[in-house]
Amino acid sequence: MTSIDDVARAAGVSIATVSRALRGLPNVSDATRSRVKTVADELGYVASAGASGLASGRTLTMGVVVPSVSRWFYQMALEGIDEELRRANYDMMLFNLAARKGDRERVFHRSILRKRTDALIALCLEFTPSEREQLLSLGHPTIVIGGPVKGIRHIGIDERATARAATQHLITLGHRRIAHVGGDDDEGLNRRVPLDRRRGFRDAMEAAGLAVRPEWLLSGRFSLAPSRAVVNEMLASAERPTAIVANSDEMAIGAIMAAHDSGLQVPGDLSVIGIDNHDLAESFGLTTMAQDPFEQGALGARILLDDLGGIVPPRRTSVTAPSHLIVRTSTAPPIH
């Protein structure tokens, strides 16, 4: 059986360099990495994660904590994380806090992270002071994706600016009666996300001198069905808006379906814009502020792998991910 010594000897490098090259860690030149991988393939060498872990004192496992695995954003971010970890021969241990009650206690207060993982990624979570203290006491590299958490690095779009740009798109088209569909999420979503997106909506409305009507500030719970229900109720009232800004594409799709329920045309009677660029957005012709949770997840994993690999200097600051407007057929100037 081919050993790592055989690969090192054939490639003319040290055993440590072979290990770093095959795990995707830094401080290995592209040429050396390519040579090591070619030699390993030719010799039929497969790295043993267990052996590497014993040698380094690490588990070669990264913990990922999510509020739920049912939402598009979380699914895409997990795919990005998984792709990067696979390249580095790292495993992912998923902690789904929506799976069973008591999982937060199990994850944050029973040393499960300390014993079984080398680093931690949290998706869109808000932590209690006690949980944040536990995370910081681990000594593990940690990063949050989607919404800032005090004292911990994060990756995410500028939520407020993104919502402001979405609202401004409708204002530029000539809309003056604009509703907002947002609302908190009962699955542990970082509350800064919906709050900042609503603030961005208010920023744009106030800058344009437009009234923000309380009865048009709706809670769609970041899901299609609740959004559809509350928009249906609003559209049944005596006066309705000409446009809707939704805090997510899932809620925007719910709003489009509600318009159809009420016999209204989108965008003729009602324009709708969302945030995300969900996989279904194009099928619904949804205008949206696009972000890339896959790349955010991949970047988070790369940052933590760099930390574990001893890259100097480590990346200590948070990262603002890009967002941009994609105009489709769900928005147009108002016709009345």
LINNORSUL-V866183 format. One record per helix or strand of 2 or more residues. SS is the DSSP state (2 for helix, 1 for strand). FROM is the first residue (numbers start at 1). LEN is the number of residues. If there is no record, write none. Layout:
ss=SS from=FROM len=LEN
ss=SS from=FROM len=LEN
//
This chain:
ss=2 from=4 len=8
ss=2 from=15 len=9
ss=2 from=30 len=14
ss=2 from=49 len=8
ss=1 from=61 len=6
ss=2 from=72 len=16
ss=1 from=91 len=6
ss=2 from=103 len=7
ss=2 from=112 len=5
ss=1 from=119 len=5
ss=2 from=129 len=10
ss=1 from=141 len=5
ss=1 from=154 len=4
ss=2 from=159 len=15
ss=1 from=178 len=5
ss=2 from=191 len=17
ss=2 from=214 len=3
ss=1 from=217 len=3
ss=2 from=224 len=12
ss=1 from=243 len=4
ss=2 from=249 len=13
ss=1 from=271 len=6
ss=1 from=287 len=4
ss=2 from=293 len=16
ss=1 from=319 len=3
ss=1 from=324 len=3
//
